[in-house]
Amino acid sequence: MSRWQKMWIPSKKWWMFGLPIGAILAALVGVLFWGGFNWTLELTNTEEFCISCHEMEQVVYQEYKQSIHYKNPAGVKATCPDCHVPRPWIHKIIRKIQATNELYHKMLGTVDTPEKFKAHRLELAKNVWKVMKETDSRECRNCHSFKDMDRKGQSRRAGKKHDPARIAKRGETCIDCHKGIAHELPDEELDD
């Protein structure tokens, strides 16, 4: 038997638990990679991470701290990822990939001062509103559902507006009425 032929005969010393050691090592590396990937994904899904950019901390975080989503009688707090990052895994990954554009603009300094942020505020808000409209305000519905809403406890006007049949008929979603719920509206939007 030639050396070449001998190379293709499995050696007992390279097997463990009836499996090739290479396969066991590959599985361990895969588990470590997947665990590290998910750990990093969750680390970037925290309020602390979101406001680590001074642009976010100086402007939108300060507005958010004044909103009902930050502090309310029920003690239920919605954080940045609750509203801006989808929960379903594939949608979350897509959003994280899209966020690389935000990192690019961070490096460019596009909104690195409150003045620059204000100049781009309408464009940024419209991008978020567009996504919320396209997803039927999916992230709002993580916490708010028509099924669990006590419309009788709402004002007459709000109860009427939250009628699921009316909303479906008009093709509306949360963002159509609730712009500016956690952040100030752009000045141009207030002028309309």
HELIX and SHEET records of a PDB file:
HELIX    1   1 ARG A    3  MET A    7  1                                   5    
HELIX    2   2 LYS A   12  TRP A   14  5                                   3    
HELIX    3   3 ILE A   21  LEU A   43  1                                  23    
HELIX    4   4 GLU A   47  CYS A   50  1                                   4    
HELIX    5   5 HIS A   54  GLU A   55  1                                   2    
HELIX    6   6 MET A   56  VAL A   60  3                                   5    
HELIX    7   7 TYR A   61  TYR A   64  1                                   4    
HELIX    8   8 CYS A   80  HIS A   84  1                                   5    
HELIX    9   9 TRP A   89  LEU A  108  1                                  20    
HELIX   10  10 PRO A  114  GLU A  134  1                                  21    
HELIX   11  11 CYS A  140  ASN A  142  5                                   3    
HELIX   12  12 ARG A  151  GLY A  153  5                                   3    
HELIX   13  13 ARG A  156  LYS A  161  1                                   6    
HELIX   14  14 PRO A  164  ARG A  170  1                                   7    
HELIX   15  15 CYS A  174  CYS A  177  1                                   4    
HELIX   16  16 ASP A  187  ASP A  191  1                                   5    
SHEET    1   A 2 TRP A  15  MET A  16  0                                        
SHEET    2   A 2 LEU A  19  PRO A  20 -1                                        
END                                                                             
